[in-house]
Amino acid sequence: MSKSETINILVTNDDGIHADGLLALKTALDSIGKVWVVAPDRPRSACGHSITLHKPLRLTRVKLADCSYGYACSGTPSDSVSLGVPGVVQGKVDLLVSGINRGPNLGWDLTYSGTVSAAMEGVILGIPSIAVSVASYGDDISFDYAAEYTAILAKKILKDGLPTDTLLNINVPALPRDQIKGIEVTTQGRRRYSGTVDKRVDPNGRAYYWLGGDTVIDGLEEGTDVKAVAGGKVSVTPIHLDLTDYSYLEKLKQLVASAD
Ligand code: MN
């Protein structure tokens, strides 16, 4: 597909508009269409799908490191999507790409993730949407391969579309490209963190807490995103916004009926 001004791509993230990962993504997508950047004005990682309802939002035109301009949003990633469509993008948004996040968004991380939530907002607005992350928090990670691969997949999605209510969640191992062992279509796995509450005492003797914890406990079931990335593969997971447990519906109906 040659560059066409008629293809509008909205890029956002949760690491903030000046993050390296966003610039790498924008640069790769510039070859596909007109890229519009609307992203939080500061890091908003792990804000989930929160939206700002209790105060006004502002959009500020800012110069990016490639000398193009984007819009910094004073709200969350989801707010950035809401303000970008249709406030900033001139015309129909053909694709939304959120990232490239610094750090993985695997398994149960998704419900915390601002990166993935921005793509969810895109889905709600009827836009084919992709979230992309590199699975490391290191300062020296390269986003080049993740950006390149996302652009390749983005071209396919622009042509084929995505099912209703579905986004793609891409996670790329933080490895040199010659060590990446392939690409796997995966399911959402299980990932939790242990020791996530660090209790401390302030100078006045009152307790305070740090949430965090860096001990990841992955359920390494075959076919999952966590397993693929642990094995050095890129994971591509179709994520559906319907969280209903269909397998439990009938049993629950019986349970509810019997509780009358
Ligand atoms: Mn982030």
Residues whose N, C-alpha, C, O or C-beta is under 5 A from the ligand:
A	BS01	MN	D14 D15 S45 N101 R102
